[in-house]
Amino acid sequence: MVDYIFYLCVDILIWLAKITGISYEFINILIFVIGYPLFVIFLITIIHWQYKKIKKLNKKFNI
């Protein structure tokens, strides 16, 4: 099952490479070296913002 998912993802990356005209390796770099870290930073920012909002609401209602 893991092999199937891995090769499916590789096929999708190769398909994207053919459509966009850039290499498989560059798409891989865009996704895992640039895209994923930006996504994680975005999620951490949302978590921090929500934490501050909850803390503010707790102070308001004395919880």
PDBQT receptor file of N, H, CA, C and O in Angstrom, charges set to zero:
ATOM      1  N   MET A   1       0.819  -1.190   0.000  1.00  0.00    +0.000 N 
ATOM      2  CA  MET A   1       0.000   0.000   0.000  1.00  0.00    +0.000 C 
ATOM      3  C   MET A   1       0.869   1.262   0.000  1.00  0.00    +0.000 C 
ATOM      4  O   MET A   1       0.597   2.207  -0.740  1.00  0.00    +0.000 OA
ATOM      5  N   VAL A   2       1.918   1.271   0.837  1.00  0.00    +0.000 N 
ATOM      6  H   VAL A   2       2.138   0.503   1.438  1.00  0.00    +0.000 HD
ATOM      7  CA  VAL A   2       2.806   2.426   0.895  1.00  0.00    +0.000 C 
ATOM      8  C   VAL A   2       3.507   2.620  -0.454  1.00  0.00    +0.000 C 
ATOM      9  O   VAL A   2       3.654   3.745  -0.932  1.00  0.00    +0.000 OA
ATOM     10  N   ASP A   3       3.933   1.518  -1.053  1.00  0.00    +0.000 N 
ATOM     11  H   ASP A   3       3.813   0.605  -0.664  1.00  0.00    +0.000 HD
ATOM     12  CA  ASP A   3       4.579   1.604  -2.365  1.00  0.00    +0.000 C 
ATOM     13  C   ASP A   3       3.630   2.206  -3.395  1.00  0.00    +0.000 C 
ATOM     14  O   ASP A   3       4.038   3.038  -4.205  1.00  0.00    +0.000 OA
ATOM     15  N   TYR A   4       2.381   1.793  -3.367  1.00  0.00    +0.000 N 
ATOM     16  H   TYR A   4       2.050   1.117  -2.709  1.00  0.00    +0.000 HD
ATOM     17  CA  TYR A   4       1.395   2.303  -4.321  1.00  0.00    +0.000 C 
ATOM     18  C   TYR A   4       1.226   3.813  -4.166  1.00  0.00    +0.000 C 
ATOM     19  O   TYR A   4       1.223   4.543  -5.158  1.00  0.00    +0.000 OA
ATOM     20  N   ILE A   5       1.086   4.284  -2.923  1.00  0.00    +0.000 N 
ATOM     21  H   ILE A   5       1.089   3.691  -2.117  1.00  0.00    +0.000 HD
ATOM     22  CA  ILE A   5       0.909   5.724  -2.675  1.00  0.00    +0.000 C 
ATOM     23  C   ILE A   5       2.155   6.488  -3.100  1.00  0.00    +0.000 C 
ATOM     24  O   ILE A   5       2.049   7.549  -3.714  1.00  0.00    +0.000 OA
ATOM     25  N   PHE A   6       3.345   5.957  -2.777  1.00  0.00    +0.000 N 
ATOM     26  H   PHE A   6       3.431   5.094  -2.277  1.00  0.00    +0.000 HD
ATOM     27  CA  PHE A   6       4.589   6.616  -3.166  1.00  0.00    +0.000 C 
ATOM     28  C   PHE A   6       4.682   6.762  -4.679  1.00  0.00    +0.000 C 
ATOM     29  O   PHE A   6       4.953   7.852  -5.182  1.00  0.00    +0.000 OA
ATOM     30  N   TYR A   7       4.463   5.682  -5.399  1.00  0.00    +0.000 N 
ATOM     31  H   TYR A   7       4.243   4.796  -4.991  1.00  0.00    +0.000 HD
ATOM     32  CA  TYR A   7       4.581   5.740  -6.855  1.00  0.00    +0.000 C 
ATOM     33  C   TYR A   7       3.472   6.575  -7.491  1.00  0.00    +0.000 C 
ATOM     34  O   TYR A   7       3.681   7.174  -8.546  1.00  0.00    +0.000 OA
ATOM     35  N   LEU A   8       2.316   6.623  -6.873  1.00  0.00    +0.000 N 
ATOM     36  H   LEU A   8       2.147   6.137  -6.015  1.00  0.00    +0.000 HD
ATOM     37  CA  LEU A   8       1.251   7.508  -7.339  1.00  0.00    +0.000 C 
ATOM     38  C   LEU A   8       1.696   8.970  -7.209  1.00  0.00    +0.000 C 
ATOM     39  O   LEU A   8       1.498   9.766  -8.126  1.00  0.00    +0.000 OA
ATOM     40  N   CYS A   9       2.292   9.313  -6.077  1.00  0.00    +0.000 N 
ATOM     41  H   CYS A   9       2.453   8.666  -5.332  1.00  0.00    +0.000 HD
ATOM     42  CA  CYS A   9       2.782  10.685  -5.876  1.00  0.00    +0.000 C 
ATOM     43  C   CYS A   9       3.902  11.013  -6.861  1.00  0.00    +0.000 C 
ATOM     44  O   CYS A   9       3.953  12.123  -7.391  1.00  0.00    +0.000 OA
ATOM     45  N   VAL A  10       4.785  10.073  -7.106  1.00  0.00    +0.000 N 
ATOM     46  H   VAL A  10       4.744   9.171  -6.676  1.00  0.00    +0.000 HD
ATOM     47  CA  VAL A  10       5.858  10.285  -8.085  1.00  0.00    +0.000 C 
ATOM     48  C   VAL A  10       5.261  10.511  -9.467  1.00  0.00    +0.000 C 
ATOM     49  O   VAL A  10       5.704  11.400 -10.195  1.00  0.00    +0.000 OA
ATOM     50  N   ASP A  11       4.269   9.721  -9.835  1.00  0.00    +0.000 N 
ATOM     51  H   ASP A  11       3.909   8.999  -9.244  1.00  0.00    +0.000 HD
ATOM     52  CA  ASP A  11       3.607   9.889 -11.135  1.00  0.00    +0.000 C 
ATOM     53  C   ASP A  11       2.950  11.263 -11.243  1.00  0.00    +0.000 C 
ATOM     54  O   ASP A  11       2.991  11.891 -12.301  1.00  0.00    +0.000 OA
ATOM     55  N   ILE A  12       2.345  11.729 -10.151  1.00  0.00    +0.000 N 
ATOM     56  H   ILE A  12       2.311  11.219  -9.292  1.00  0.00    +0.000 HD
ATOM     57  CA  ILE A  12       1.729  13.067 -10.161  1.00  0.00    +0.000 C 
ATOM     58  C   ILE A  12       2.794  14.139 -10.340  1.00  0.00    +0.000 C 
ATOM     59  O   ILE A  12       2.593  15.093 -11.091  1.00  0.00    +0.000 OA
ATOM     60  N   LEU A  13       3.922  13.991  -9.659  1.00  0.00    +0.000 N 
ATOM     61  H   LEU A  13       4.086  13.215  -9.049  1.00  0.00    +0.000 HD
ATOM     62  CA  LEU A  13       5.013  14.966  -9.815  1.00  0.00    +0.000 C 
ATOM     63  C   LEU A  13       5.559  14.958 -11.241  1.00  0.00    +0.000 C 
ATOM     64  O   LEU A  13       5.842  16.014 -11.806  1.00  0.00    +0.000 OA
ATOM     65  N   ILE A  14       5.703  13.784 -11.814  1.00  0.00    +0.000 N 
ATOM     66  H   ILE A  14       5.473  12.926 -11.356  1.00  0.00    +0.000 HD
ATOM     67  CA  ILE A  14       6.184  13.694 -13.195  1.00  0.00    +0.000 C 
ATOM     68  C   ILE A  14       5.163  14.311 -14.152  1.00  0.00    +0.000 C 
ATOM     69  O   ILE A  14       5.540  14.995 -15.103  1.00  0.00    +0.000 OA
ATOM     70  N   TRP A  15       3.883  14.075 -13.905  1.00  0.00    +0.000 N 
ATOM     71  H   TRP A  15       3.577  13.519 -13.132  1.00  0.00    +0.000 HD
ATOM     72  CA  TRP A  15       2.819  14.680 -14.718  1.00  0.00    +0.000 C 
ATOM     73  C   TRP A  15       2.867  16.203 -14.615  1.00  0.00    +0.000 C 
ATOM     74  O   TRP A  15       2.755  16.895 -15.628  1.00  0.00    +0.000 OA
ATOM     75  N   LEU A  16       3.031  16.729 -13.403  1.00  0.00    +0.000 N 
ATOM     76  H   LEU A  16       3.122  16.167 -12.581  1.00  0.00    +0.000 HD
ATOM     77  CA  LEU A  16       3.144  18.178 -13.216  1.00  0.00    +0.000 C 
ATOM     78  C   LEU A  16       4.373  18.733 -13.928  1.00  0.00    +0.000 C 
ATOM     79  O   LEU A  16       4.331  19.823 -14.498  1.00  0.00    +0.000 OA
ATOM     80  N   ALA A  17       5.463  17.977 -13.890  1.00  0.00    +0.000 N 
ATOM     81  H   ALA A  17       5.498  17.092 -13.427  1.00  0.00    +0.000 HD
ATOM     82  CA  ALA A  17       6.685  18.405 -14.571  1.00  0.00    +0.000 C 
ATOM     83  C   ALA A  17       6.463  18.507 -16.078  1.00  0.00    +0.000 C 
ATOM     84  O   ALA A  17       6.931  19.450 -16.715  1.00  0.00    +0.000 OA
ATOM     85  N   LYS A  18       5.755  17.543 -16.643  1.00  0.00    +0.000 N 
ATOM     86  H   LYS A  18       5.375  16.776 -16.125  1.00  0.00    +0.000 HD
ATOM     87  CA  LYS A  18       5.480  17.575 -18.086  1.00  0.00    +0.000 C 
ATOM     88  C   LYS A  18       4.571  18.742 -18.451  1.00  0.00    +0.000 C 
ATOM     89  O   LYS A  18       4.776  19.399 -19.472  1.00  0.00    +0.000 OA
ATOM     90  N   ILE A  19       3.561  19.001 -17.612  1.00  0.00    +0.000 N 
ATOM     91  H   ILE A  19       3.394  18.468 -16.782  1.00  0.00    +0.000 HD
ATOM     92  CA  ILE A  19       2.615  20.081 -17.908  1.00  0.00    +0.000 C 
ATOM     93  C   ILE A  19       3.280  21.447 -17.810  1.00  0.00    +0.000 C 
ATOM     94  O   ILE A  19       3.088  22.304 -18.673  1.00  0.00    +0.000 OA
ATOM     95  N   THR A  20       4.065  21.645 -16.751  1.00  0.00    +0.000 N 
ATOM     96  H   THR A  20       4.221  20.948 -16.050  1.00  0.00    +0.000 HD
ATOM     97  CA  THR A  20       4.658  22.967 -16.509  1.00  0.00    +0.000 C 
ATOM     98  C   THR A  20       5.962  23.185 -17.262  1.00  0.00    +0.000 C 
ATOM     99  O   THR A  20       6.378  24.327 -17.455  1.00  0.00    +0.000 OA
ATOM    100  N   GLY A  21       6.601  22.126 -17.683  1.00  0.00    +0.000 N 
ATOM    101  H   GLY A  21       6.263  21.198 -17.526  1.00  0.00    +0.000 HD
ATOM    102  CA  GLY A  21       7.853  22.265 -18.413  1.00  0.00    +0.000 C 
ATOM    103  C   GLY A  21       9.063  22.439 -17.507  1.00  0.00    +0.000 C 
ATOM    104  O   GLY A  21      10.140  22.810 -17.974  1.00  0.00    +0.000 OA
ATOM    105  N   ILE A  22       8.894  22.174 -16.216  1.00  0.00    +0.000 N 
ATOM    106  H   ILE A  22       8.019  21.873 -15.837  1.00  0.00    +0.000 HD
ATOM    107  CA  ILE A  22      10.038  22.219 -15.309  1.00  0.00    +0.000 C 
ATOM    108  C   ILE A  22      10.340  20.805 -14.838  1.00  0.00    +0.000 C 
ATOM    109  O   ILE A  22       9.547  19.889 -15.055  1.00  0.00    +0.000 OA
ATOM    110  N   SER A  23      11.480  20.632 -14.200  1.00  0.00    +0.000 N 
ATOM    111  H   SER A  23      12.124  21.376 -14.024  1.00  0.00    +0.000 HD
ATOM    112  CA  SER A  23      11.904  19.278 -13.854  1.00  0.00    +0.000 C 
ATOM    113  C   SER A  23      11.181  18.735 -12.628  1.00  0.00    +0.000 C 
ATOM    114  O   SER A  23      10.653  19.478 -11.801  1.00  0.00    +0.000 OA
ATOM    115  N   TYR A  24      11.179  17.428 -12.547  1.00  0.00    +0.000 N 
ATOM    116  H   TYR A  24      11.608  16.824 -13.219  1.00  0.00    +0.000 HD
ATOM    117  CA  TYR A  24      10.611  16.713 -11.401  1.00  0.00    +0.000 C 
ATOM    118  C   TYR A  24      11.301  17.147 -10.114  1.00  0.00    +0.000 C 
ATOM    119  O   TYR A  24      10.646  17.351  -9.092  1.00  0.00    +0.000 OA
ATOM    120  N   GLU A  25      12.621  17.286 -10.163  1.00  0.00    +0.000 N 
ATOM    121  H   GLU A  25      13.153  17.120 -10.993  1.00  0.00    +0.000 HD
ATOM    122  CA  GLU A  25      13.385  17.662  -8.988  1.00  0.00    +0.000 C 
ATOM    123  C   GLU A  25      13.024  19.066  -8.511  1.00  0.00    +0.000 C 
ATOM    124  O   GLU A  25      12.934  19.306  -7.307  1.00  0.00    +0.000 OA
ATOM    125  N   PHE A  26      12.814  20.002  -9.452  1.00  0.00    +0.000 N 
ATOM    126  H   PHE A  26      12.887  19.807 -10.430  1.00  0.00    +0.000 HD
ATOM    127  CA  PHE A  26      12.473  21.374  -9.066  1.00  0.00    +0.000 C 
ATOM    128  C   PHE A  26      11.088  21.431  -8.422  1.00  0.00    +0.000 C 
ATOM    129  O   PHE A  26      10.887  22.162  -7.452  1.00  0.00    +0.000 OA
ATOM    130  N   ILE A  27      10.141  20.672  -8.951  1.00  0.00    +0.000 N 
ATOM    131  H   ILE A  27      10.305  20.078  -9.739  1.00  0.00    +0.000 HD
ATOM    132  CA  ILE A  27       8.807  20.608  -8.335  1.00  0.00    +0.000 C 
ATOM    133  C   ILE A  27       8.915  20.018  -6.939  1.00  0.00    +0.000 C 
ATOM    134  O   ILE A  27       8.257  20.497  -6.015  1.00  0.00    +0.000 OA
ATOM    135  N   ASN A  28       9.722  19.003  -6.774  1.00  0.00    +0.000 N 
ATOM    136  H   ASN A  28      10.256  18.615  -7.525  1.00  0.00    +0.000 HD
ATOM    137  CA  ASN A  28       9.949  18.398  -5.466  1.00  0.00    +0.000 C 
ATOM    138  C   ASN A  28      10.527  19.427  -4.492  1.00  0.00    +0.000 C 
ATOM    139  O   ASN A  28      10.097  19.496  -3.340  1.00  0.00    +0.000 OA
ATOM    140  N   ILE A  29      11.492  20.223  -4.943  1.00  0.00    +0.000 N 
ATOM    141  H   ILE A  29      11.841  20.167  -5.878  1.00  0.00    +0.000 HD
ATOM    142  CA  ILE A  29      12.075  21.277  -4.111  1.00  0.00    +0.000 C 
ATOM    143  C   ILE A  29      11.022  22.315  -3.754  1.00  0.00    +0.000 C 
ATOM    144  O   ILE A  29      10.938  22.742  -2.602  1.00  0.00    +0.000 OA
ATOM    145  N   LEU A  30      10.218  22.725  -4.731  1.00  0.00    +0.000 N 
ATOM    146  H   LEU A  30      10.287  22.378  -5.666  1.00  0.00    +0.000 HD
ATOM    147  CA  LEU A  30       9.177  23.714  -4.455  1.00  0.00    +0.000 C 
ATOM    148  C   LEU A  30       8.212  23.229  -3.377  1.00  0.00    +0.000 C 
ATOM    149  O   LEU A  30       7.812  23.995  -2.500  1.00  0.00    +0.000 OA
ATOM    150  N   ILE A  31       7.847  21.972  -3.448  1.00  0.00    +0.000 N 
ATOM    151  H   ILE A  31       8.172  21.350  -4.161  1.00  0.00    +0.000 HD
ATOM    152  CA  ILE A  31       6.873  21.429  -2.499  1.00  0.00    +0.000 C 
ATOM    153  C   ILE A  31       7.497  21.210  -1.120  1.00  0.00    +0.000 C 
ATOM    154  O   ILE A  31       6.960  21.690  -0.122  1.00  0.00    +0.000 OA
ATOM    155  N   PHE A  32       8.602  20.504  -1.052  1.00  0.00    +0.000 N 
ATOM    156  H   PHE A  32       9.037  20.114  -1.863  1.00  0.00    +0.000 HD
ATOM    157  CA  PHE A  32       9.107  20.040   0.237  1.00  0.00    +0.000 C 
ATOM    158  C   PHE A  32      10.145  20.942   0.882  1.00  0.00    +0.000 C 
ATOM    159  O   PHE A  32      10.330  20.873   2.097  1.00  0.00    +0.000 OA
ATOM    160  N   VAL A  33      10.819  21.776   0.128  1.00  0.00    +0.000 N 
ATOM    161  H   VAL A  33      10.669  21.832  -0.859  1.00  0.00    +0.000 HD
ATOM    162  CA  VAL A  33      11.826  22.662   0.715  1.00  0.00    +0.000 C 
ATOM    163  C   VAL A  33      11.265  24.066   0.918  1.00  0.00    +0.000 C 
ATOM    164  O   VAL A  33      11.661  24.763   1.852  1.00  0.00    +0.000 OA
ATOM    165  N   ILE A  34      10.355  24.479   0.057  1.00  0.00    +0.000 N 
ATOM    166  H   ILE A  34      10.034  23.913  -0.702  1.00  0.00    +0.000 HD
ATOM    167  CA  ILE A  34       9.791  25.830   0.160  1.00  0.00    +0.000 C 
ATOM    168  C   ILE A  34       8.338  25.780   0.628  1.00  0.00    +0.000 C 
ATOM    169  O   ILE A  34       7.992  26.440   1.608  1.00  0.00    +0.000 OA
ATOM    170  N   GLY A  35       7.492  25.025  -0.039  1.00  0.00    +0.000 N 
ATOM    171  H   GLY A  35       7.773  24.490  -0.835  1.00  0.00    +0.000 HD
ATOM    172  CA  GLY A  35       6.067  25.011   0.252  1.00  0.00    +0.000 C 
ATOM    173  C   GLY A  35       5.709  24.484   1.622  1.00  0.00    +0.000 C 
ATOM    174  O   GLY A  35       4.958  25.129   2.354  1.00  0.00    +0.000 OA
ATOM    175  N   TYR A  36       6.226  23.330   1.985  1.00  0.00    +0.000 N 
ATOM    176  H   TYR A  36       6.836  22.806   1.391  1.00  0.00    +0.000 HD
ATOM    177  CA  TYR A  36       5.876  22.730   3.277  1.00  0.00    +0.000 C 
ATOM    178  C   TYR A  36       6.313  23.585   4.466  1.00  0.00    +0.000 C 
ATOM    179  O   TYR A  36       5.518  23.788   5.384  1.00  0.00    +0.000 OA
ATOM    180  N   PRO A  37       7.561  24.098   4.483  1.00  0.00    +0.000 N 
ATOM    181  CA  PRO A  37       7.929  24.970   5.609  1.00  0.00    +0.000 C 
ATOM    182  C   PRO A  37       7.068  26.229   5.696  1.00  0.00    +0.000 C 
ATOM    183  O   PRO A  37       6.727  26.660   6.797  1.00  0.00    +0.000 OA
ATOM    184  N   LEU A  38       6.711  26.826   4.563  1.00  0.00    +0.000 N 
ATOM    185  H   LEU A  38       6.987  26.476   3.668  1.00  0.00    +0.000 HD
ATOM    186  CA  LEU A  38       5.826  27.992   4.591  1.00  0.00    +0.000 C 
ATOM    187  C   LEU A  38       4.455  27.623   5.147  1.00  0.00    +0.000 C 
ATOM    188  O   LEU A  38       3.863  28.394   5.902  1.00  0.00    +0.000 OA
ATOM    189  N   PHE A  39       3.955  26.464   4.783  1.00  0.00    +0.000 N 
ATOM    190  H   PHE A  39       4.436  25.838   4.169  1.00  0.00    +0.000 HD
ATOM    191  CA  PHE A  39       2.672  25.976   5.291  1.00  0.00    +0.000 C 
ATOM    192  C   PHE A  39       2.731  25.775   6.806  1.00  0.00    +0.000 C 
ATOM    193  O   PHE A  39       1.791  26.136   7.514  1.00  0.00    +0.000 OA
ATOM    194  N   VAL A  40       3.820  25.204   7.302  1.00  0.00    +0.000 N 
ATOM    195  H   VAL A  40       4.583  24.911   6.727  1.00  0.00    +0.000 HD
ATOM    196  CA  VAL A  40       3.979  24.983   8.742  1.00  0.00    +0.000 C 
ATOM    197  C   VAL A  40       4.058  26.317   9.482  1.00  0.00    +0.000 C 
ATOM    198  O   VAL A  40       3.441  26.474  10.535  1.00  0.00    +0.000 OA
ATOM    199  N   ILE A  41       4.800  27.269   8.950  1.00  0.00    +0.000 N 
ATOM    200  H   ILE A  41       5.302  27.142   8.094  1.00  0.00    +0.000 HD
ATOM    201  CA  ILE A  41       4.879  28.599   9.568  1.00  0.00    +0.000 C 
ATOM    202  C   ILE A  41       3.509  29.251   9.590  1.00  0.00    +0.000 C 
ATOM    203  O   ILE A  41       3.142  29.877  10.585  1.00  0.00    +0.000 OA
ATOM    204  N   PHE A  42       2.747  29.119   8.516  1.00  0.00    +0.000 N 
ATOM    205  H   PHE A  42       3.045  28.610   7.708  1.00  0.00    +0.000 HD
ATOM    206  CA  PHE A  42       1.397  29.650   8.452  1.00  0.00    +0.000 C 
ATOM    207  C   PHE A  42       0.515  29.027   9.530  1.00  0.00    +0.000 C 
ATOM    208  O   PHE A  42      -0.221  29.738  10.214  1.00  0.00    +0.000 OA
ATOM    209  N   LEU A  43       0.583  27.705   9.689  1.00  0.00    +0.000 N 
ATOM    210  H   LEU A  43       1.182  27.128   9.134  1.00  0.00    +0.000 HD
ATOM    211  CA  LEU A  43      -0.221  27.022  10.705  1.00  0.00    +0.000 C 
ATOM    212  C   LEU A  43       0.189  27.435  12.117  1.00  0.00    +0.000 C 
ATOM    213  O   LEU A  43      -0.670  27.632  12.977  1.00  0.00    +0.000 OA
ATOM    214  N   ILE A  44       1.486  27.568  12.362  1.00  0.00    +0.000 N 
ATOM    215  H   ILE A  44       2.184  27.408  11.664  1.00  0.00    +0.000 HD
ATOM    216  CA  ILE A  44       1.948  28.005  13.681  1.00  0.00    +0.000 C 
ATOM    217  C   ILE A  44       1.458  29.409  13.970  1.00  0.00    +0.000 C 
ATOM    218  O   ILE A  44       1.087  29.714  15.103  1.00  0.00    +0.000 OA
ATOM    219  N   THR A  45       1.451  30.273  12.957  1.00  0.00    +0.000 N 
ATOM    220  H   THR A  45       1.752  30.026  12.036  1.00  0.00    +0.000 HD
ATOM    221  CA  THR A  45       0.934  31.631  13.123  1.00  0.00    +0.000 C 
ATOM    222  C   THR A  45      -0.542  31.609  13.489  1.00  0.00    +0.000 C 
ATOM    223  O   THR A  45      -0.966  32.343  14.381  1.00  0.00    +0.000 OA
ATOM    224  N   ILE A  46      -1.322  30.789  12.823  1.00  0.00    +0.000 N 
ATOM    225  H   ILE A  46      -0.977  30.192  12.098  1.00  0.00    +0.000 HD
ATOM    226  CA  ILE A  46      -2.749  30.671  13.138  1.00  0.00    +0.000 C 
ATOM    227  C   ILE A  46      -2.945  30.141  14.557  1.00  0.00    +0.000 C 
ATOM    228  O   ILE A  46      -3.802  30.638  15.288  1.00  0.00    +0.000 OA
ATOM    229  N   ILE A  47      -2.164  29.142  14.951  1.00  0.00    +0.000 N 
ATOM    230  H   ILE A  47      -1.467  28.739  14.357  1.00  0.00    +0.000 HD
ATOM    231  CA  ILE A  47      -2.266  28.589  16.300  1.00  0.00    +0.000 C 
ATOM    232  C   ILE A  47      -1.949  29.664  17.331  1.00  0.00    +0.000 C 
ATOM    233  O   ILE A  47      -2.657  29.789  18.330  1.00  0.00    +0.000 OA
ATOM    234  N   HIS A  48      -0.905  30.435  17.102  1.00  0.00    +0.000 N 
ATOM    235  H   HIS A  48      -0.330  30.333  16.290  1.00  0.00    +0.000 HD
ATOM    236  CA  HIS A  48      -0.530  31.502  18.030  1.00  0.00    +0.000 C 
ATOM    237  C   HIS A  48      -1.631  32.556  18.121  1.00  0.00    +0.000 C 
ATOM    238  O   HIS A  48      -1.972  33.003  19.217  1.00  0.00    +0.000 OA
ATOM    239  N   TRP A  49      -2.177  32.948  17.000  1.00  0.00    +0.000 N 
ATOM    240  H   TRP A  49      -1.900  32.585  16.110  1.00  0.00    +0.000 HD
ATOM    241  CA  TRP A  49      -3.254  33.941  16.961  1.00  0.00    +0.000 C 
ATOM    242  C   TRP A  49      -4.483  33.427  17.715  1.00  0.00    +0.000 C 
ATOM    243  O   TRP A  49      -5.102  34.170  18.476  1.00  0.00    +0.000 OA
ATOM    244  N   GLN A  50      -4.830  32.169  17.503  1.00  0.00    +0.000 N 
ATOM    245  H   GLN A  50      -4.327  31.566  16.884  1.00  0.00    +0.000 HD
ATOM    246  CA  GLN A  50      -5.966  31.578  18.208  1.00  0.00    +0.000 C 
ATOM    247  C   GLN A  50      -5.706  31.493  19.714  1.00  0.00    +0.000 C 
ATOM    248  O   GLN A  50      -6.608  31.732  20.516  1.00  0.00    +0.000 OA
ATOM    249  N   TYR A  51      -4.483  31.156  20.091  1.00  0.00    +0.000 N 
ATOM    250  H   TYR A  51      -3.750  30.961  19.439  1.00  0.00    +0.000 HD
ATOM    251  CA  TYR A  51      -4.122  31.081  21.496  1.00  0.00    +0.000 C 
ATOM    252  C   TYR A  51      -4.300  32.444  22.169  1.00  0.00    +0.000 C 
ATOM    253  O   TYR A  51      -4.855  32.536  23.264  1.00  0.00    +0.000 OA
ATOM    254  N   LYS A  52      -3.824  33.496  21.504  1.00  0.00    +0.000 N 
ATOM    255  H   LYS A  52      -3.373  33.421  20.615  1.00  0.00    +0.000 HD
ATOM    256  CA  LYS A  52      -3.983  34.842  22.057  1.00  0.00    +0.000 C 
ATOM    257  C   LYS A  52      -5.455  35.225  22.161  1.00  0.00    +0.000 C 
ATOM    258  O   LYS A  52      -5.870  35.849  23.138  1.00  0.00    +0.000 OA
ATOM    259  N   LYS A  53      -6.239  34.855  21.160  1.00  0.00    +0.000 N 
ATOM    260  H   LYS A  53      -5.902  34.349  20.366  1.00  0.00    +0.000 HD
ATOM    261  CA  LYS A  53      -7.670  35.164  21.165  1.00  0.00    +0.000 C 
ATOM    262  C   LYS A  53      -8.387  34.433  22.310  1.00  0.00    +0.000 C 
ATOM    263  O   LYS A  53      -9.227  35.023  22.990  1.00  0.00    +0.000 OA
ATOM    264  N   ILE A  54      -8.064  33.173  22.519  1.00  0.00    +0.000 N 
ATOM    265  H   ILE A  54      -7.382  32.694  21.966  1.00  0.00    +0.000 HD
ATOM    266  CA  ILE A  54      -8.659  32.395  23.609  1.00  0.00    +0.000 C 
ATOM    267  C   ILE A  54      -8.251  32.979  24.957  1.00  0.00    +0.000 C 
ATOM    268  O   ILE A  54      -9.076  33.101  25.862  1.00  0.00    +0.000 OA
ATOM    269  N   LYS A  55      -6.974  33.340  25.086  1.00  0.00    +0.000 N 
ATOM    270  H   LYS A  55      -6.304  33.241  24.351  1.00  0.00    +0.000 HD
ATOM    271  CA  LYS A  55      -6.493  33.925  26.332  1.00  0.00    +0.000 C 
ATOM    272  C   LYS A  55      -7.230  35.228  26.642  1.00  0.00    +0.000 C 
ATOM    273  O   LYS A  55      -7.589  35.483  27.792  1.00  0.00    +0.000 OA
ATOM    274  N   LYS A  56      -7.454  36.045  25.620  1.00  0.00    +0.000 N 
ATOM    275  H   LYS A  56      -7.163  35.838  24.686  1.00  0.00    +0.000 HD
ATOM    276  CA  LYS A  56      -8.178  37.306  25.787  1.00  0.00    +0.000 C 
ATOM    277  C   LYS A  56      -9.633  37.045  26.213  1.00  0.00    +0.000 C 
ATOM    278  O   LYS A  56     -10.151  37.732  27.093  1.00  0.00    +0.000 OA
ATOM    279  N   LEU A  57     -10.283  36.066  25.599  1.00  0.00    +0.000 N 
ATOM    280  H   LEU A  57      -9.862  35.507  24.885  1.00  0.00    +0.000 HD
ATOM    281  CA  LEU A  57     -11.650  35.719  25.970  1.00  0.00    +0.000 C 
ATOM    282  C   LEU A  57     -11.735  35.173  27.398  1.00  0.00    +0.000 C 
ATOM    283  O   LEU A  57     -12.687  35.465  28.122  1.00  0.00    +0.000 OA
ATOM    284  N   ASN A  58     -10.751  34.391  27.793  1.00  0.00    +0.000 N 
ATOM    285  H   ASN A  58      -9.978  34.154  27.205  1.00  0.00    +0.000 HD
ATOM    286  CA  ASN A  58     -10.723  33.862  29.154  1.00  0.00    +0.000 C 
ATOM    287  C   ASN A  58     -10.605  34.982  30.183  1.00  0.00    +0.000 C 
ATOM    288  O   ASN A  58     -11.247  34.939  31.232  1.00  0.00    +0.000 OA
ATOM    289  N   LYS A  59      -9.779  35.984  29.878  1.00  0.00    +0.000 N 
ATOM    290  H   LYS A  59      -9.257  36.019  29.025  1.00  0.00    +0.000 HD
ATOM    291  CA  LYS A  59      -9.659  37.129  30.787  1.00  0.00    +0.000 C 
ATOM    292  C   LYS A  59     -10.970  37.897  30.852  1.00  0.00    +0.000 C 
ATOM    293  O   LYS A  59     -11.373  38.357  31.921  1.00  0.00    +0.000 OA
ATOM    294  N   LYS A  60     -11.626  38.035  29.725  1.00  0.00    +0.000 N 
ATOM    295  H   LYS A  60     -11.298  37.661  28.857  1.00  0.00    +0.000 HD
ATOM    296  CA  LYS A  60     -12.869  38.791  29.669  1.00  0.00    +0.000 C 
ATOM    297  C   LYS A  60     -13.965  38.136  30.507  1.00  0.00    +0.000 C 
ATOM    298  O   LYS A  60     -14.741  38.830  31.165  1.00  0.00    +0.000 OA
ATOM    299  N   PHE A  61     -14.029  36.824  30.487  1.00  0.00    +0.000 N 
ATOM    300  H   PHE A  61     -13.399  36.261  29.953  1.00  0.00    +0.000 HD
ATOM    301  CA  PHE A  61     -15.073  36.106  31.213  1.00  0.00    +0.000 C 
ATOM    302  C   PHE A  61     -14.556  35.495  32.522  1.00  0.00    +0.000 C 
ATOM    303  O   PHE A  61     -15.265  34.715  33.157  1.00  0.00    +0.000 OA
ATOM    304  N   ASN A  62     -13.345  35.836  32.926  1.00  0.00    +0.000 N 
ATOM    305  H   ASN A  62     -12.768  36.470  32.410  1.00  0.00    +0.000 HD
ATOM    306  CA  ASN A  62     -12.729  35.365  34.178  1.00  0.00    +0.000 C 
ATOM    307  C   ASN A  62     -12.756  33.855  34.315  1.00  0.00    +0.000 C 
ATOM    308  O   ASN A  62     -13.189  33.324  35.338  1.00  0.00    +0.000 OA
ATOM    309  N   ILE A  63     -12.300  33.174  33.300  1.00  0.00    +0.000 N 
ATOM    310  H   ILE A  63     -11.948  33.604  32.469  1.00  0.00    +0.000 HD
ATOM    311  CA  ILE A  63     -12.268  31.705  33.331  1.00  0.00    +0.000 C 
ATOM    312  C   ILE A  63     -10.870  31.253  33.723  1.00  0.00    +0.000 C 
ATOM    313  O   ILE A  63     -10.611  30.053  33.813  1.00  0.00    +0.000 OA
TER     314      ILE A  63
